[in-house]
Amino acid sequence: MTDPTHLPAVPDPEPVVPDPAVPDPVEPVTDYTDDGVPTFSYVRDRIEGRAATAAAAEELAGGDARAAEAEDAFAERERKAADRLAEIRRSMER
């Protein structure tokens, strides 16, 4: 049986060797050049983000065919339910 008060030795972690492909953490990576011009990747990311936001907003607003079909089906069910309820009420009045 092992002694619970005696813990096994933990090896020292290996030293971290800096990767030359990773930029120096002292120099912050920005989305602008030294002249203050936005980089191509920054502009591309902004445009893609706005396009994705617009597509999602259109889908949520019901701009696609599936949403329109779902709304039509829901309206049809509501109309049938109202007709059936009116029929039941008429039959109870007799």
C-alpha positions in Angstrom: 0.0 0.0 0.0 1.3 3.5 -0.8 1.7 6.2 1.7 -1.0 9.0 1.0 1.3 11.6 2.6 4.1 10.9 0.1 3.3 12.2 -3.4 5.2 11.0 -6.4 7.8 13.3 -7.9 6.6 15.5 -10.8 9.1 16.0 -13.6 10.1 19.5 -14.4 8.4 20.9 -17.5 10.4 21.1 -20.7 11.6 24.6 -21.6 9.5 26.4 -24.2 11.5 27.1 -27.3 10.2 30.2 -29.2 8.9 29.4 -32.7 10.5 31.7 -35.3 7.3 31.7 -37.4 5.3 33.3 -34.5 5.6 37.1 -34.4 7.4 38.7 -31.5 4.9 39.4 -28.7 6.5 42.8 -28.2 5.2 44.0 -31.6 1.4 44.0 -31.6 -0.1 42.7 -34.8 -2.7 45.2 -36.0 -5.1 45.4 -38.8 -3.5 48.6 -40.1 -0.2 49.3 -41.8 2.3 51.8 -40.3 0.8 54.4 -42.7 -2.7 53.8 -41.2 -4.1 51.9 -44.1 -6.3 48.8 -43.3 -4.8 45.5 -44.4 -6.5 43.4 -47.1 -7.4 40.7 -44.6 -9.0 43.2 -42.3 -11.2 44.6 -45.0 -12.1 41.1 -46.3 -13.0 40.0 -42.8 -15.2 43.0 -42.3 -17.0 42.5 -45.6 -17.6 38.8 -44.9 -18.8 39.6 -41.4 -21.3 42.1 -42.7 -22.5 39.8 -45.5 -23.0 37.0 -42.9 -24.9 39.4 -40.6 -27.2 40.5 -43.5 -27.9 37.0 -44.6 -28.8 36.0 -41.1 -31.0 39.0 -40.6 -32.8 38.2 -43.9 -33.3 34.6 -42.8 -34.7 35.7 -39.4 -37.0 38.2 -41.1 -38.5 35.4 -43.2 -36.9 36.4 -46.5 -36.3 32.8 -47.7 -38.7 30.4 -49.3 -38.7 27.9 -46.4 -39.8 30.6 -43.9 -42.6 31.8 -46.2 -43.8 28.2 -46.6 -43.7 27.7 -42.8 -45.7 30.9 -42.3 -48.3 29.8 -44.9 -48.6 26.4 -43.3 -49.1 28.0 -39.9 -51.7 30.4 -41.2 -53.6 27.4 -42.8 -53.6 25.4 -39.6 -54.8 28.5 -37.6 -57.7 29.0 -40.1 -58.6 25.3 -40.0 -58.6 25.4 -36.2 -60.8 28.5 -36.1 -63.2 26.9 -38.5 -63.4 23.7 -36.5 -63.9 25.7 -33.3 -66.8 27.6 -34.9 -68.3 24.3 -36.1 -68.1 22.9 -32.5 -69.7 26.0 -31.1 -72.5 25.9 -33.6 -73.2 22.2 -32.8 -73.4 23.0 -29.1 -76.0 25.7 -29.6 -78.5 23.3 -31.2 
